[in-house]
Amino acid sequence: MIKNVVKLLSPKVDIIFKLLFGDERSIEILVDFLKAVLNLPDDEFEEVTIVDPHLLREYDGDKLGILDVKVKTRTKKVIDIEIQLKIMPYFVERIVFYQSKMVTEQIGAGNDFSKIRRVINIIITDENIIGEYDGSEGKYHHRILPCDVDTGYQFTDIKEINILELKKLPKADDGSNLWAWMKFLNAESKEELDMLVAERPKTKIGKAVARLEELSQDERARMLFESRQMLEWDIRLAKEAARNEGWNEGRNEGWNEGRNEGWNEGWNEGRNEGRNEGRNEGWNEGRNEGRNEGRNEGISEGRNSQAIEIALRLLSMGMSVNDITAVTGLPCEEIENISNSM
């Protein structure tokens, strides 16, 4: 009897990544990945706690919750891992904000700064964030710490950001376990994964592949995967519709206004040089200027209107104000006002 072959779900999709690395039953997979990324002693991972092991929050309609993986180590270091295939506006600012929050939430009312433990962010992205610079060729892992830009002196290690850029991963194996884990995330076929497992028998990638196969055959996991994709498609289509609507309305309105204004300006200027010549020149100049101005205004108005619609939908799905700001570009204050009026 031939067994049905189920297409493997992509571990690059945030919800599958969370199911794979944020499950307490698969803690050894998470630890092996963290050891490959971070410059920490192995004994730091002897006690690892997933802060929020739950995939979903209690929202009506079983909506998706926050999909990062937050971990505490033996000495209470806080590690936050998130995968972002598409970079949203103000993405870097959001990383800085979240990391600052990870620091401040450790301090109680007594402002006991001695309680602050190191916070580490791991950002996995399918788009390039770090630009090219001397010595960056082939560099897909960037470890960022506060330091003196002139001397390189490291001021503190309290805050650390690790950027993993999947697109920069070289095809040739560099021998590191981090390369193997990123290859796992990038793999597009079962054959690639099987080859990777054979090449890295001492890692937990084999167990990660086995877990991914289980998830791919799990009806609940596939439903969540498809729901996440539909949400992303809806947001993308809504943005595209807003852009097109704003452009068309702005073009038509701007063309009409520009034609009238241009004709008048052209008539006045051309009266001295000749009525026909001046009218044509002024009409053309006014039309072009009016079209551009009207189009830009229309695009802006269209985008803002659609952004509000998207915000309403995401609020009803339980998404946080900060995440909605990252998706729509609307200020937090405006989203909070929308939420209060619902």
C-alpha positions as CSV (number, residue, x, y, z in Angstrom):
1,M,0.0,0.0,0.0
2,I,1.4,3.4,-1.0
3,K,1.5,5.9,1.8
4,N,0.3,9.4,1.0
5,V,3.2,11.9,0.9
6,V,2.4,15.1,2.9
7,K,4.1,18.3,1.9
8,L,6.3,19.6,4.7
9,L,5.3,22.9,6.3
10,S,7.9,25.6,6.1
11,P,9.7,26.2,9.4
12,K,10.3,29.8,8.2
13,V,6.6,30.6,8.8
14,D,6.4,32.1,12.2
15,I,3.6,29.9,13.5
16,I,5.4,26.7,12.5
17,F,8.6,28.1,14.0
18,K,6.8,28.7,17.3
19,L,5.4,25.1,17.3
20,L,8.8,23.7,16.5
21,F,11.0,25.7,18.9
22,G,8.6,27.0,21.5
23,D,7.2,23.7,22.6
24,E,8.4,22.5,26.1
25,R,8.4,18.9,24.8
26,S,11.1,19.9,22.3
27,I,13.3,21.9,24.6
28,E,16.4,20.0,23.4
29,I,15.8,21.3,19.8
30,L,15.6,24.8,21.1
31,V,18.7,24.5,23.2
32,D,20.8,23.1,20.3
33,F,19.7,26.0,18.1
34,L,20.6,28.6,20.8
35,K,24.0,27.1,21.3
36,A,24.7,27.4,17.6
37,V,23.7,31.1,17.6
38,L,24.9,32.5,20.9
39,N,28.3,33.0,22.4
40,L,27.4,31.6,25.8
41,P,28.9,28.7,27.9
42,D,27.0,25.4,27.6
43,D,26.2,25.3,31.3
44,E,24.0,28.4,30.7
45,F,21.5,26.1,29.0
46,E,21.4,23.5,31.7
47,E,18.2,25.1,32.9
48,V,16.1,26.6,30.2
49,T,12.5,27.8,30.7
50,I,10.1,28.9,27.9
51,V,8.4,31.9,29.3
52,D,5.2,31.6,27.3
53,P,4.9,28.1,25.8
54,H,1.3,28.7,24.7
55,L,0.6,29.4,21.0
56,L,-2.8,31.1,21.4
57,R,-4.2,33.7,23.7
58,E,-7.8,33.4,24.9
59,Y,-9.5,35.5,22.2
60,D,-13.0,35.0,20.7
61,G,-12.7,33.0,17.5
62,D,-9.4,31.4,18.5
63,K,-7.3,34.1,17.0
64,L,-3.5,34.0,16.7
65,G,-1.4,35.3,19.5
66,I,2.2,36.5,19.8
67,L,4.5,34.2,17.9
68,D,7.9,34.9,19.3
69,V,9.7,32.5,21.6
70,K,10.9,33.9,24.9
71,V,13.4,31.9,27.1
72,K,15.1,32.3,30.4
73,T,18.4,30.5,31.1
74,R,20.1,29.2,34.2
75,T,21.3,32.6,35.3
76,K,18.0,34.3,34.3
77,K,19.3,35.8,31.0
78,V,16.3,36.6,28.8
79,I,16.4,35.5,25.2
80,D,13.7,36.4,22.7
81,I,13.6,34.7,19.2
82,E,11.4,35.8,16.4
83,I,11.3,35.1,12.7
84,Q,10.2,37.8,10.3
85,L,10.1,37.0,6.6
86,K,9.0,40.5,5.6
87,I,10.4,43.6,7.2
88,M,7.7,46.0,8.2
89,P,8.1,49.8,8.5
90,Y,10.0,50.9,11.6
91,F,11.2,47.3,12.2
92,V,14.5,48.4,13.7
93,E,12.8,50.9,16.0
94,R,10.4,48.1,17.1
95,I,13.3,45.8,18.0
96,V,14.9,48.5,20.1
97,F,11.6,49.2,21.8
98,Y,10.9,45.5,22.6
99,Q,14.4,45.0,23.9
100,S,14.1,48.1,26.2
101,K,10.9,46.7,27.5
102,M,12.6,43.4,28.2
103,V,15.1,45.3,30.4
104,T,12.6,47.6,32.3
105,E,10.1,44.8,33.0
106,Q,12.8,43.2,35.2
107,I,12.7,46.1,37.7
108,G,10.1,46.4,40.3
109,A,8.8,49.5,42.2
110,G,12.0,49.7,44.2
111,N,14.2,50.4,41.1
112,D,16.7,47.7,42.1
113,F,19.0,47.8,39.1
114,S,21.0,44.9,40.4
115,K,18.2,42.6,39.3
116,I,18.7,43.5,35.6
117,R,19.9,40.5,33.7
118,R,21.2,40.3,30.2
119,V,18.6,40.5,27.4
120,I,19.3,38.9,24.0
121,N,17.2,39.2,20.8
122,I,17.6,36.8,17.9
123,I,16.0,38.1,14.7
124,I,15.7,35.7,11.8
125,T,14.8,37.3,8.5
126,D,14.4,36.4,4.9
127,E,15.2,40.0,3.9
128,N,18.6,41.7,4.3
129,I,18.7,44.3,7.1
130,I,22.4,44.9,7.4
131,G,24.0,46.7,4.4
132,E,27.3,45.8,2.8
133,Y,30.5,47.0,4.5
134,D,34.1,46.0,4.7
135,G,34.5,42.4,5.8
136,S,30.7,41.7,5.5
137,E,31.0,39.4,2.4
138,G,29.5,36.1,3.3
139,K,28.5,37.3,6.8
140,Y,25.0,36.1,7.6
141,H,25.1,36.4,11.4
142,H,25.5,39.8,12.9
143,R,26.0,40.2,16.7
144,I,25.3,43.7,17.8
145,L,26.3,45.2,21.2
146,P,26.7,48.8,22.5
147,C,30.2,49.9,21.9
148,D,32.5,52.9,21.1
149,V,32.3,53.4,17.4
150,D,35.8,54.7,17.2
151,T,37.7,52.2,19.4
152,G,35.3,49.3,19.4
153,Y,35.3,49.2,23.2
154,Q,32.3,47.3,24.4
155,F,30.4,49.4,26.8
156,T,28.1,46.6,28.2
157,D,26.7,43.3,27.2
158,I,23.3,43.9,29.0
159,K,21.7,44.3,25.6
160,E,22.5,42.1,22.6
161,I,20.9,41.7,19.2
162,N,21.6,38.9,16.8
163,I,20.5,39.3,13.2
164,L,20.4,36.1,11.1
165,E,19.9,36.8,7.4
166,L,18.7,33.7,5.5
167,K,19.3,35.2,2.1
168,K,23.0,35.7,2.8
169,L,23.6,32.1,3.8
170,P,26.3,30.7,1.5
171,K,25.6,27.5,-0.5
172,A,28.9,26.0,0.7
173,D,28.9,24.5,4.2
174,D,31.2,26.6,6.5
175,G,31.3,23.8,9.0
176,S,29.3,25.6,11.7
177,N,26.2,24.3,13.4
178,L,24.6,27.7,12.8
179,W,25.0,27.2,9.1
180,A,23.3,23.8,9.4
181,W,20.3,25.3,11.4
182,M,19.8,28.1,8.9
183,K,20.0,25.6,6.1
184,F,17.3,23.7,7.9
185,L,15.1,26.8,7.9
186,N,15.8,27.4,4.3
187,A,15.4,23.8,3.0
188,E,12.7,23.4,0.3
189,S,12.6,19.6,0.1
190,K,12.7,16.5,2.2
191,E,15.8,15.4,0.3
192,E,17.7,18.5,1.5
193,L,16.6,17.9,5.1
194,D,17.7,14.2,4.9
195,M,21.1,15.2,3.6
196,L,21.5,17.8,6.3
197,V,20.6,15.3,9.0
198,A,23.2,12.8,7.6
199,E,25.9,15.6,7.6
200,R,25.1,16.8,11.1
201,P,24.4,13.6,13.2
202,K,25.6,15.2,16.4
203,T,23.1,18.1,16.3
204,K,19.4,17.9,17.1
205,I,18.4,18.8,13.5
206,G,17.3,15.1,13.0
207,K,14.8,15.5,15.8
208,A,13.7,18.9,14.4
209,V,13.0,17.2,11.0
210,A,11.1,14.4,12.7
211,R,9.0,17.0,14.6
212,L,8.4,19.0,11.4
213,E,7.1,15.9,9.8
214,E,4.7,15.3,12.7
215,L,3.4,18.9,12.5
216,S,3.0,18.6,8.7
217,Q,0.6,15.7,9.3
218,D,-1.2,17.3,12.1
219,E,-4.6,18.8,11.1
220,R,-4.5,21.5,13.8
221,A,-1.0,22.7,12.8
222,R,-2.0,22.8,9.1
223,M,-5.1,24.8,9.9
224,L,-3.1,27.3,11.9
225,F,-0.5,27.5,9.1
226,E,-3.2,28.3,6.6
227,S,-4.9,30.8,8.8
228,R,-1.7,32.7,9.2
229,Q,-1.1,32.7,5.5
230,M,-4.6,34.0,4.9
231,L,-4.1,36.8,7.3
232,E,-0.9,37.9,5.6
233,W,-2.5,37.7,2.2
234,D,-5.5,39.8,3.4
235,I,-3.2,42.5,4.8
236,R,-1.1,42.5,1.6
237,L,-4.2,42.7,-0.7
238,A,-5.7,45.4,1.5
239,K,-2.6,47.5,1.2
240,E,-2.5,47.0,-2.6
241,A,-6.2,47.9,-2.9
242,A,-5.6,51.1,-0.8
243,R,-2.6,52.0,-3.0
244,N,-4.6,51.5,-6.3
245,E,-7.7,53.3,-5.0
246,G,-5.7,56.3,-3.8
247,W,-3.7,56.5,-7.0
248,N,-6.8,56.4,-9.3
249,E,-8.8,58.9,-7.3
250,G,-5.8,61.2,-6.9
251,R,-5.0,61.1,-10.6
252,N,-8.5,61.9,-11.7
253,E,-9.0,64.7,-9.3
254,G,-5.6,66.2,-9.8
255,W,-6.0,66.0,-13.6
256,N,-9.2,68.0,-13.6
257,E,-8.0,70.6,-11.1
258,G,-4.6,70.9,-12.9
259,R,-6.3,71.4,-16.2
260,N,-8.4,74.3,-15.0
261,E,-5.6,75.9,-13.1
262,G,-3.1,75.4,-15.9
263,W,-5.5,76.9,-18.5
264,N,-5.9,80.1,-16.4
265,E,-2.2,80.4,-15.7
266,G,-1.4,79.7,-19.3
267,W,-3.9,82.2,-20.6
268,N,-2.5,85.0,-18.4
269,E,1.1,84.3,-19.2
270,G,0.4,83.8,-22.9
271,R,-1.6,86.9,-23.4
272,N,1.6,88.9,-23.9
273,E,3.2,86.3,-26.2
274,G,0.1,85.1,-27.9
275,R,-3.1,83.6,-26.7
276,N,-2.7,80.2,-28.3
277,E,0.9,79.6,-27.3
278,G,0.4,80.7,-23.7
279,R,-2.8,78.7,-23.2
280,N,-1.1,75.5,-24.4
281,E,2.0,76.0,-22.3
282,G,0.1,76.9,-19.2
283,W,-2.4,74.1,-19.7
284,N,0.4,71.5,-20.0
285,E,2.4,72.7,-17.0
286,G,-0.7,72.9,-14.8
287,R,-1.9,69.5,-15.8
288,N,1.4,67.8,-15.0
289,E,1.7,69.6,-11.7
290,G,-1.9,69.0,-10.7
291,R,-1.8,65.4,-11.6
292,N,1.3,64.8,-9.5
293,E,0.0,66.7,-6.5
294,G,-3.4,65.2,-6.6
295,R,-2.1,61.7,-7.1
296,N,0.2,62.0,-4.1
297,E,-2.7,63.4,-1.9
298,G,-5.0,60.7,-3.1
299,I,-2.5,57.9,-2.4
300,S,-2.0,59.2,1.1
301,E,-5.7,59.5,1.8
302,G,-6.4,56.1,0.4
303,R,-3.7,54.4,2.3
304,N,-4.8,56.0,5.6
305,S,-8.4,55.0,5.1
306,Q,-7.4,51.4,4.3
307,A,-4.9,51.3,7.2
308,I,-7.8,52.2,9.6
309,E,-9.9,49.3,8.1
310,I,-7.0,46.9,8.6
311,A,-6.4,48.1,12.2
312,L,-10.1,47.5,13.0
313,R,-9.8,43.9,11.7
314,L,-6.6,43.2,13.5
315,L,-7.9,44.7,16.8
316,S,-10.9,42.4,16.5
317,M,-8.5,39.5,16.1
318,G,-6.7,40.5,19.3
319,M,-3.4,41.7,17.9
320,S,-1.4,44.1,20.1
321,V,-1.3,47.9,19.4
322,N,2.4,47.8,18.8
323,D,2.1,45.0,16.2
324,I,-0.8,46.8,14.5
325,T,1.4,49.9,14.3
326,A,4.1,47.8,12.7
327,V,1.7,46.4,10.1
328,T,-0.3,49.6,9.3
329,G,2.1,52.4,10.0
330,L,-0.6,54.2,12.1
331,P,0.5,55.9,15.3
332,C,-0.2,53.9,18.6
333,E,-2.4,56.8,19.8
334,E,-4.6,56.5,16.8
335,I,-5.0,52.8,17.1
336,E,-5.8,53.1,20.8
337,N,-8.5,55.7,19.9
338,I,-9.9,53.3,17.3
339,S,-9.9,50.5,19.9
340,N,-11.7,52.7,22.5
341,S,-14.4,53.5,19.9
342,M,-15.1,49.9,19.1
